[in-house]
Amino acid sequence: MADNENAAPPAARPCPICGKPRLAQYKPFCSPRCADIDLGRWLKGSYVIPGAPVDEAEADKPASDDED
């Protein structure tokens, strides 16, 4: 008998936008409104993964493998 057979199922996480219970139809959100709010945040660039700063002048130059 495994230890986790009698364990209760994990509690459903709430909607990440408003905290209400999720609905399977809009998973992981509770409504189309919260899904649209999240999409708007992505499109505005509110969600970012920090990284090293990039010099835009260097980023625009094509990479060259033939440096002598």
C-alpha positions as MATLAB code, in Angstrom:
seq = 'MADNENAAPPAARPCPICGKPRLAQYKPFCSPRCADIDLGRWLKGSYVIPGAPVDEAEADKPASDDED';
ca = [
       0.000    0.000    0.000;
       1.455    3.352   -1.077;
       1.569    6.263    1.321;
      -0.319    8.600   -0.985;
      -3.393    6.349   -1.574;
      -5.305    7.917    1.311;
      -4.078   11.425    0.662;
      -6.646   14.021   -0.364;
      -6.343   15.373   -3.901;
      -4.382   18.615   -4.128;
      -6.487   21.705   -3.672;
      -7.339   23.452   -6.919;
      -5.372   26.616   -7.364;
      -7.363   29.819   -7.641;
      -7.471   32.035  -10.715;
      -4.077   33.791  -10.930;
      -5.747   37.111  -11.803;
      -8.592   37.508   -9.301;
      -8.263   34.561   -6.878;
     -11.707   33.064   -7.568;
     -12.025   29.296   -8.157;
     -10.908   28.159  -11.622;
     -13.291   26.816  -14.217;
     -12.168   23.940  -16.442;
     -13.551   25.772  -19.478;
     -11.153   28.717  -18.954;
      -8.293   26.888  -17.212;
      -6.230   28.282  -15.505;
      -8.612   31.237  -15.202;
     -12.132   31.632  -13.848;
     -13.590   33.543  -16.790;
     -12.843   34.916  -20.252;
     -12.379   38.332  -18.603;
      -9.422   37.118  -16.527;
      -7.980   35.309  -19.559;
      -8.169   38.578  -21.543;
      -6.519   40.527  -18.718;
      -3.651   38.029  -18.722;
      -3.313   38.222  -22.513;
      -3.198   42.023  -22.299;
      -0.392   41.825  -19.747;
       1.604   39.547  -22.071;
       1.044   41.857  -25.051;
       2.071   44.967  -23.077;
       5.253   43.254  -21.916;
       4.327   43.220  -18.238;
       5.642   39.671  -17.900;
       9.410   39.673  -18.367;
      12.213   37.315  -17.533;
      15.186   39.365  -16.333;
      18.426   38.855  -18.169;
      21.651   40.558  -19.056;
      21.219   43.891  -20.842;
      21.678   43.707  -24.594;
      23.420   46.423  -26.560;
      20.878   47.153  -29.315;
      23.612   48.126  -31.804;
      25.262   44.718  -31.302;
      21.921   42.901  -31.537;
      21.206   44.436  -34.972;
      24.505   43.294  -36.513;
      24.470   39.879  -38.225;
      26.626   37.224  -36.586;
      29.830   36.458  -38.461;
      31.704   33.189  -38.134;
      34.675   34.385  -40.255;
      36.418   36.679  -37.806;
      40.171   36.762  -38.522;
];
